[in-house]
Amino acid sequence: MIILVVNAGSSSLKYQLIDMQDESVIAKGNCDRIGIDGHLSHKTAAGVSVEEDCPFPTHKEAFERLVKALTEGEGAVISSMDAISAVGHRVVQGAEVFTKTTMVTDEVIQKIDDLKELAPVHNHGHALALWACQKIMPNVPQVVVFDTAFHQTIPQKAYMYGFPYEDYEKYHVRKYGFHGTSHRFVTARLAEVMGRDLKDMKVVSCHLGNGSSITAVQNGQSVDTTMGFTPLDGVLMGTRCGAVDPSAVTYVASKHNFTEAEMDTYMNKKSGMLGISGKSSDFRDITAASESGDMRAKLAKDILVYDIKKDIGAYAAAMNGLDAVIFTGGIGENAPNCREEVCENMEFLGIKIDKQANDFKGELRKISTPDSKVEVWVIPTNEELLIARDTLKMIQK
């Protein structure tokens, strides 16, 4: 059985074609710069690459080119789209409307689009991709997996803000959390490699990348997470400011004479490690500059490390214990220096890292010492595979 996994953004459409018999990736790619000009990047498991500039006025044209890339030319891997059993879509914001993986209907797509006010960068793009997919593959079942669904188990005391309760009732202002598919995948994988039941574990999962979130997972359920009403909250990120005093937002906006939209862009696109360092949002660049003596780059790195360390401690307290810490995502999987600094001086919590075992990138590996009371693991995430698995379960029902 072959499943197509689609991850649509406002101006991009990433995809993977997965053979569920052995969960291998047959092909993957990205239709980028939708609504601007358009570029296709397509790669097969056999190593064939296709790069092409092509017009993508809307997601419909992008999806049509995706179909062509999979079925025609040197990058073709299937004879027709009839070979695909189902399509699984990642959707960022499901709010309290969607609390689990869901089969796609016209009503579901409209509700996803209606939630665009809560995720303006993502949800409208998701809806456009879903409509495009329905038109081109009308007889193929589609499934949506929501980033926020995993966090629907967070208790009200953890997801509520200190605004008047009416703001929650009328405007749905609360913590939603994101990266749910990643946190769900890596915690399940952790239980598997440790040979334990996730329902008996207390885990802190650190998804670290250009966007980062830390999640407390107790008994297999998310009980708190650092991202909030939007993915802007939490730890310092590539270009996002993370958690700040709300009054600092209004103060800075007034000093710059920013509109609401301009301040939103300032916090999401020009802050974070980029804003602190003045050099880059990429952690590799930040690390290199820091090691060469750039004090602002070092400060950006130190803030991120400090933020993560604090959240691990806070979530251990919230769960009344800790069995394991996971590092995942682009930084979590590939930045040994970040992992080492986060785990430094955490012996009081039972965390002892093996520096030699930690000296690697991009593999599944335990990096804590044998006598560490809390196990520390690096687990590469695979959100697309989780979406494919969810999709398979739904269509088999």
N, C-alpha and C positions, 0 to 999 in steps of 0.2 A: 504494500500500500504506500502511495506517494502523497505527501502533504506539502502544500506550498504555504510558507510562513511569510506574512507581510507585516512590515513595521513602517507605517507611514507617518511622516512629519508634515509640517506646513509646506515645505518645499522639497521634500525628498520621499522616496519610496524604496526602502531596503527590502530585500527578499532572500529567502533560502528555500531550496527544494530538497526535501528530506525523504529518504527511503526508510520507512518505519520498520522494515524487516530487520535491519541492523543499525538503524538510527544514523546512517551515514549521510553526509551532505553531498548531493549530486551536483548542485550548482548554487552559486549565490551572487548577489550583485546589488547595485544601487542605481536608481534613476534619480539623479540629483538636479538641483536648480530648476525645479518645476515652477512655472510662472515667470521665470527670468529668461532663460534661453534653453538649457537642457543638456545633460550629459549622462551617458550610460556607461557603467563599469560592470562587466559580467565576467565571471570566472567559473570554470568547471572543475570537477574533482580530478579530471585528467590533465589539468594544467593549462587548458586553452583559455586565453584572455581576450576579451573584446572591449575596446574603448572607443566610444563614438559620441560626437556632438550631434544632438538631434533635438528638434523643437518639442518642448513639453509645456504647452500653454496651460494645461490642467492635468490633474491626476489621471484622467481617462486616457490621454495620449501616452502618459508614462506607463500605465498598465498595459496598453496595447503593445508598446515596445518591449516590455518585460515578456509578454507572451511570445513575441517574435524571437527574442533572444533565446528563449528556452526551446523553441520548436524549429527554428530556421537558421541557416548559416553555419559557420564553423563552430559556434558555441552551443549548437543544439544538443540537448540531452534527452529529449522525449519527442515522439513523432507528432503528438498533438496534445492539447490540454485535456483531452478525454482520459489521459493517463493519470490525471490528478484526482484523488478521491475526495479531497476537502481542502479548504483554505482556512488557515488560522491567522487571526489579526491581533496585534498588540494594540491596546487602547490605553492611553495614559490615565484618564480621569473617568471613573465610573461613579464617583460620589457615593451617596447612600442609595442610589437607584439600582446599581448593579453590584451585588456582593459576591458574585461567583461567575465562573465561565458560562457564557451564554450563546445559544444559537442565534444567528442573525436573521432578523425579519426587517421589513420596512420600518416598523414601529421602533425597533431597537436602534436602527441607524438614526432615525429622527431624534430619539432621546439622547444619543451620543452627541449629535450636533447641538442639541439644546444645552448641553453641559459645557459648551465652548466658552462661556463666560468664566467658568472656573479653571479652564485650561486653554486660553486663547491661542497659544502657540501650537497646540497639538490637536485638540479634539475635532476642529473643523476639517483639518487635513485627514484625520482618521475617517471621518464620515465621507469625505469626497472619494477616498480610496475604496471604501466599502460600496458606495454607489457604482463606481467604475467597475469594480470586480463583479458586481451583480449583473451589470449590463453585458459584460463580455463573457461571463461564465454563469449564465442564469440557472443552470441545472446542477451546479456543484454546491454542496452544502458549505456554509461559512460559519465560523465560530469566532467569538471575540473573547480575549483574555485581558482582564483589566489589571493595570499596575496597582491600583488602589485596593483591589479586592482582598488581598492578603492581610491588609491592615484593618479590615472591618472588625477584627476581634479586639482591637485596642479598647480598653474600658473608657467610659465617659470621663472619668476623672483625669485621664491622660490626653484625651483628644479635645476637650473643651478649652476655649480661651476665656480670658477675664472680661469680655464684653458683656453687656446686658444679654440675658438669655434669649430675648426676642431676636437678636441678630442671628442666632443659631436657628431659631424656628422659622424666621422669614427668609433669611438670605443664605442659610446653610453654611455659615462661617464656623469652621472647625478644622482640626488637624485631619488630613486625609492620608498622608504618607505616600511615598512612591518607591520605585525600584522593587515592587512587591514580587514580580516574577523572578528577579535575580535572588532576592533573599529567600524565597521559597525553594528555589532550585538548590542553592548551596547548602542550606541547612539540612535538606533531605539527603544530599550527597554526603554531608558530614556524618550524619547518623549511620549511613551505609558503611563508610570507611572505618568508623569507630566501632562498628558492630553493636550499636546501641539503638534503643527505641527513642525516637525524637520526643515522644510524649513524656519521657522521663528526664528530659534535659533542659538546662538553662544556657542559652547561647547568645552571644553578641555577634552579629553579622555586620562587617564593615565593607560596604560597597563603595570603593574609592575610585573616582575617575574625574573627568571634567565636571561631572555632577556627582556628588557624594552623599550617602546617607548611612547612618548607623541604626540598626534595629535590634531591639531586645526580643528574643524568641523564647518563650517559656511553654513547655509541654506541646511544642509544635505550632504554637500560635504567636502571632505578633502581639506584643503587649505595649510597645511604645516604639517610636521612631523619630528621627531628627527632622526630616522634612515635614512640612506642615500643611497649611492651606494650599500652598503651591510648593514647587520644588526649590524655591528660593531660600527657605528656612534651613537652619541647621548649621553644619560645619562650613568653614571657608571652602570655596570651590574655585574652579578655573577662572570664571568671570563673574560668579555670583557672590554676593557679600556674605551670605549666611545670616545667622541670627544677629540682629542689632536692636538697640533701644528704639522703639517706634518714634519717640520724639526726635531722635537723631535724623530720621527719615524726613520729617517735616522741616526740621531746621536746615538740613543740607539743601532740600528742594527750594526753600525760600532764598538761601544764599546764592543759588545758581539761577534763580527765577525759572525753575523747571515747571513744565506742565506735569500732570499726573503721568501721562504716557512717557514723557522724557525722564522722569524719575524712575519709572519702572525699567526703562532701558538702561539707565545708569547703574541700577542695582543688579540687573541680570546680565549685562553685556560688558560693563566697563569696570567692575569691581573685582572682588575676590583676589586671587593670586596675581592676576594681571594688574589690578589697581594698586595693590600693595607694592609689588616689585617694580612696576613701570616698564617691565620687559616682556613678559610672556604669561600666558595662561597654562602653558604646558609644563607639567611637573618635571619633565626631563630637563627642560631649559632652566627651570627654577633651581633644580639640584646642581646643574653644571655651573650656573652663575654664583650660587651660594658657595660652592667649593672653591671658586676662584676669588672669593673675598667680597662679593657683592652683598652688602649688609641688608639691603631691602629685600633681595631674593631670599636671604637666610631668614629674615623676619617672616616672610610669607610662608616658608616651609615650617618654621617653628610654630606659627599660629595654627596651621592645619594639624600638625602633630599634637599640639596641646588640646585642640578641640576634640580630636578623636580619643585621646587619653581620658579626658574628662567624661566623655559620654560612656566609655566602657565602665568607668567607675560608678557613674550614676545608674547605669542599667543593672550592674551587679547588685547595687543597693536596692533597686526597685524589685528585682526578682528574688532578693534574699539569698544570693549565691550565684555561682558561675561555674559551668563545666567546660566551656570552650569559647574561643574567639576565632572568628573566620575573617581572613582578608581576601577580597575579591575585587573585580573591576580592573580597569587599565592600570591604575596606580597600585592597588592592593596586590595584584598578581605580579607586577613587574618592577616594583621599587623596594628592594631589600632594605635600603637605608631608611625609608619611611616606616616599614614594619618594625625594624630594630629600635628606632627612636620612640615609637609609640609604646613598645613593650619594655623600655628601659625603666628601672626603678618601680616596677609593678609587682615585685616579689611579695609585698604585703597582701596582695590580692591573690597570690598563688600562681602568678605568671612568671615563668623563667624561660627566656628564649635562648636557643642554641645558635650562636652567631654563624658558625660554620654551616649548619644545616639550613640557615636562612639565606645563604649566598647563592641565589638562583632566581630565575624569572620564568613565569608562565607555566608552572607545573602544579599538579596536586601533590602537596607534601606537608608533612608535619614539621613544624619548626621550633616547637618547645622542647625543653630538656626532659629526659626520662623521669626526673623527680619533680617536674612542674605539676602542681595540683590542678591547674587549668591548662588544658591542651590548646595549642595555637596551631591553626592550619591555614595554608593557602589553598583555596579551591577555585579554579577557573570557573566563571559563570557561563551558563549557556541558556539564555532566555528563550532563544528560538526553539531549542529542543523541548523545553518545558511547554511552550505554546503548542508545539506539534503533538506532544503527549496528551495535553488537555483536549486538543481537537480530536485526536483519535478516540479518546474515551467518550466524548460527546456524540460522535457519529455512530459509535458502536452501541449506544443506548437505543 
